[in-house]
Structure formats: structure tokens, C-alpha cells
């Protein structure tokens, strides 16, 4: 069975650029922005798709060979464009194999390292979208169990790249 990888990180970490680069190598996209990781119907975490599109900054588009003038801007005065995914979009859910946390640093090179133990759980918690909403509706206990199940069944790794530039090909070729 085909499995999915989940990329997380702050705005500007390179999630969409990495996803677009993987699509150019034949991989399908489940979601660019937000997706749901569910434990309800399957024995392992399952990722469900968001919407069939992605947003890329102009520098990423140029690096990937897209012509920004052929795409609609996300917002006027924002140098980010919407790309329709079409047949590269996978609307069905699929099992979650691993999670990669993207971050940058002020030095060259790319480091990929496993996250283990309590740091693994904390990385998942800290990358939960709108965590304050979960707290606000009193759902922290359920969320704790959810994160624990994900941490137990999935590999979680940290990808650290240079903040000076995104060497996408180097990252895509790294094991």
C-alpha cells in the first residue's frame, strides 16, 4: 500500500517548494496547507487530503521552472501564486509513514536527523495547527492520545537547511 509523508514547519521553511519538487519527480500531493490525520477508521494514522492546489512564492516557481505570469496571484501585492494540481492531486486518504519537520539555520548544508522520545511528541504538539483551538474547546486529552498514537507509529525527522537559500535538488537527492 502506498504511504504518505507529512512535511511541517513555519511559514517560509520550504514545505510547498519541497512538495512541488516531489511532484515534479512523480509523487502525488495530498495537501499543500492543511490536512487531517485521523485514527478513526484505520489501525494506523491516516492522512486525508486538503484542497487540490498549492501556493508558491515567485522565487520557488522560477527555481522549479514555472512561469509566474501564467498563474493567478494569491492576493494582490503578494508575490505568491496559486497552482492548480489537477491529476497530481490525490483526494483519497492514505496511511502516514513519516513526518518531516523543516527548519532553517544560519549555516550551509542539509541535516536530516531522527527525532525521538519526548522531543518527538513535543515536535508533533508544537506543529499542531491552531493548538489554541484544541485547548479552547477542552479537547487536550483526546489530542494527547492522538499525538501519542502518531508518535508511536510514525518516524519523525528534522530537516535543517540553510536560511541563505534553498538547495532543493540537494535536498531531494539526499537519502
C-alpha positions in Angstrom: 0.0 0.0 0.0 1.2 3.5 -0.9 2.0 5.6 2.2 2.3 9.3 2.7 4.9 11.7 4.1 3.9 14.8 6.0 6.0 18.0 6.0 5.6 20.6 8.7 7.3 23.8 9.7 6.9 27.5 10.0 5.9 29.7 7.1 8.9 30.0 4.7 10.5 26.8 5.8 10.1 25.3 2.2 7.2 22.9 2.6 5.4 23.9 -0.6 8.6 24.2 -2.6 9.6 20.7 -1.4 6.1 19.3 -2.3 6.3 20.9 -5.8 9.7 19.4 -6.3 8.5 16.0 -5.3 5.5 16.3 -7.6 7.9 17.0 -10.5 9.6 13.7 -9.6 6.3 11.8 -9.9 4.9 11.9 -6.4 1.3 12.9 -5.7 0.2 15.7 -3.4 -2.4 15.1 -0.6 -2.4 18.7 0.6 -0.3 21.8 0.5 -1.6 23.7 3.5 -3.7 21.7 6.0 -4.6 18.0 6.1 -6.3 15.8 8.6 -4.5 13.0 10.4 -7.2 10.6 11.6 -7.1 7.5 13.8 -10.8 6.7 13.5 -11.2 4.1 10.7 -7.7 2.5 10.4 -5.2 0.8 12.8 -2.5 3.4 11.9 -2.7 7.2 11.3 -4.3 8.1 8.0 -3.9 11.4 6.2 -6.8 12.9 4.4 -6.5 15.5 1.6 -7.0 19.2 1.8 -7.7 21.0 -1.5 -6.3 20.5 -5.0 -3.9 23.4 -5.2 -0.8 24.9 -3.8 0.8 28.3 -3.3 4.3 29.1 -4.3 6.5 32.2 -4.0 7.9 33.5 -7.3 11.5 32.5 -6.4 10.4 28.9 -5.8 8.3 28.9 -9.0 11.3 30.1 -11.1 13.6 27.5 -9.4 11.1 24.8 -10.4 10.6 26.0 -13.9 7.1 27.6 -13.6 6.3 30.9 -15.2 4.6 33.1 -12.6 2.8 35.2 -15.2 0.8 32.0 -16.2 -0.6 31.7 -12.7 -3.1 33.8 -10.6 -1.7 35.7 -7.5 -3.0 34.5 -4.2 -3.5 38.2 -3.2 -2.8 41.4 -5.0 0.6 42.8 -3.9 1.7 39.4 -2.6 4.3 37.7 -4.8 2.8 34.3 -4.3 0.8 32.4 -6.9 -1.8 29.6 -6.9 -1.1 26.4 -8.8 -3.8 24.0 -9.6 -2.7 20.5 -9.0 -5.1 18.6 -11.3 -4.2 14.9 -11.8 -1.2 15.2 -9.4 -3.7 15.6 -6.5 -4.8 12.5 -4.6 -8.2 13.0 -2.9 -8.2 9.7 -1.1 -6.6 9.2 2.3 -3.5 7.1 2.8 -1.5 5.8 5.7 1.0 8.1 7.3 4.6 6.7 7.1 6.6 9.6 8.4 6.7 13.2 9.4 9.4 15.7 8.5 9.8 18.9 10.4 11.5 21.6 8.2 13.6 24.3 9.8 16.4 26.7 8.7 19.7 27.7 10.3 22.4 30.3 9.5 24.9 27.8 8.1 25.3 25.8 4.9 24.4 22.2 4.3 21.4 20.0 5.0 21.0 17.8 8.1 18.3 15.1 8.4 18.1 13.6 11.8 15.5 11.4 13.7 13.5 13.0 16.5 13.0 10.6 19.4 11.4 10.3 22.8 9.6 13.3 24.4 11.2 15.6 21.8 9.2 13.7 19.1 5.9 14.2 21.0 6.7 17.9 21.6 7.6 18.4 17.9 4.2 17.0 16.9 2.4 19.1 19.5 4.2 22.3 18.5 3.3 21.7 14.9 -0.4 21.2 15.5 -2.4 23.7 13.6 -4.4 26.0 15.8 -3.4 24.3 19.0 -5.1 27.1 21.0 -8.4 26.0 19.5 -8.0 22.5 20.8 -7.3 23.9 24.3 -10.2 26.3 23.9 -12.8 23.5 23.3 -11.3 21.4 26.1 -10.0 18.6 23.8 -6.5 18.4 25.1 -6.8 14.9 26.5 -8.0 13.5 23.2 -5.3 15.4 21.3 -2.7 14.0 23.7 -3.8 10.4 22.9 -3.9 11.3 19.2 -0.3 12.7 19.2 0.9 9.7 21.3 -0.5 7.2 18.7 1.1 9.2 15.9 4.5 9.3 17.7 4.3 5.6 18.4 3.5 4.5 14.8 5.4 7.0 12.6 9.0 8.1 12.1 9.6 11.8 12.8 12.6 13.5 11.4 14.0 17.0 11.4 15.3 18.5 8.1 17.5 21.5 8.8 18.6 23.6 5.8 20.4 26.8 5.2 18.4 30.0 5.6 20.7 31.5 2.9 19.0 29.7 0.1 17.0 26.5 -0.6 19.1 23.9 -2.5 16.1 21.9 -3.5 17.9 19.4 -5.7 20.4 18.7 -3.0 17.6 18.0 -0.5 15.6 15.9 -3.0 18.7 13.8 -3.7 19.6 13.3 0.0 18.6 10.0 1.5 
